[in-house]
């Protein structure tokens, strides 16, 4: 993946999380590597966000991959490596 593609995927994950959390776009208070659970992202919300992004991107991720993703950057990486059906 290129640097631009990495940034694009990070931005997509961040935007979807912000939308679902009803927060300011870009979530400026949350770093890419900060754990999501302490920031208020529970597993139900996380699965919902990833499901939306899977549909948008046309990829699928195993559920355990989603739950093991602890940060915006790990989610972006998992989505970029997702399986295209």
C-alpha positions in Angstrom: 0.0 0.0 0.0 1.3 3.5 -0.8 1.6 6.4 1.7 -1.4 8.1 0.0 -3.5 4.9 0.2 -2.6 4.6 3.9 -3.6 8.1 4.6 -6.8 7.7 2.6 -7.8 4.5 4.6 -6.9 6.2 7.9 -9.1 9.1 6.9 -12.0 6.8 6.0 -11.9 4.9 9.3 -11.6 8.2 11.2 -14.5 9.8 9.4 -16.8 6.8 9.9 -15.9 6.6 13.6 -16.5 10.4 14.0 -19.9 10.0 12.3 -21.0 7.1 14.4 -19.7 8.8 17.6 -21.4 12.1 16.5 -18.1 13.8 17.1 -16.2 16.5 15.2 -15.0 15.1 11.8 -11.4 13.9 12.0 -11.6 13.1 15.7 -8.7 15.5 16.5 -8.6 14.3 20.1 -7.8 10.7 19.1 -4.4 9.6 17.7 -4.1 6.9 15.1 -2.5 4.5 17.5 -4.5 5.2 20.7 -6.6 2.3 21.8 -10.3 2.7 20.9 -12.0 1.1 23.9 -10.8 3.7 26.4 -11.9 6.4 23.9 -15.5 5.1 24.1 -15.6 2.8 21.1 -17.2 -0.5 22.3 -17.3 -3.7 20.3 -20.8 -3.2 19.0 -20.0 0.2 17.6 -16.7 -1.0 16.2 -18.4 -3.9 14.4 -21.0 -1.5 13.0 -18.3 0.9 11.8 -16.3 -1.9 10.2 -19.4 -3.4 8.6 -20.2 -0.1 6.9 -16.6 0.3 5.7 -16.5 -3.3 4.4 -19.6 -2.6 2.3 -18.2 0.7 1.0 -14.9 -0.9 0.1 -16.2 -4.2 -1.1 -14.0 -6.3 1.3 -14.7 -8.6 4.2 -12.8 -9.1 7.5 -13.1 -12.0 9.9 -14.9 -11.0 13.1 -11.8 -11.8 15.2 -9.7 -9.4 13.1 -12.2 -6.6 13.8 -12.3 -7.2 17.5 -8.5 -7.5 17.7 -8.1 -4.1 16.0 -7.4 -1.8 18.8 -6.7 1.5 17.0 -7.6 3.5 13.9 -4.3 2.5 12.3 -4.9 -1.2 13.0 -8.4 -1.0 11.6 -7.1 0.8 8.5 -4.5 -1.8 7.9 -7.0 -4.7 8.4 -9.3 -3.0 5.9 -6.6 -2.5 3.3 -5.7 -6.2 3.5 -9.4 -7.3 3.5 -10.6 -10.1 1.2 -12.5 -9.1 -1.8 -15.3 -11.6 -2.4 
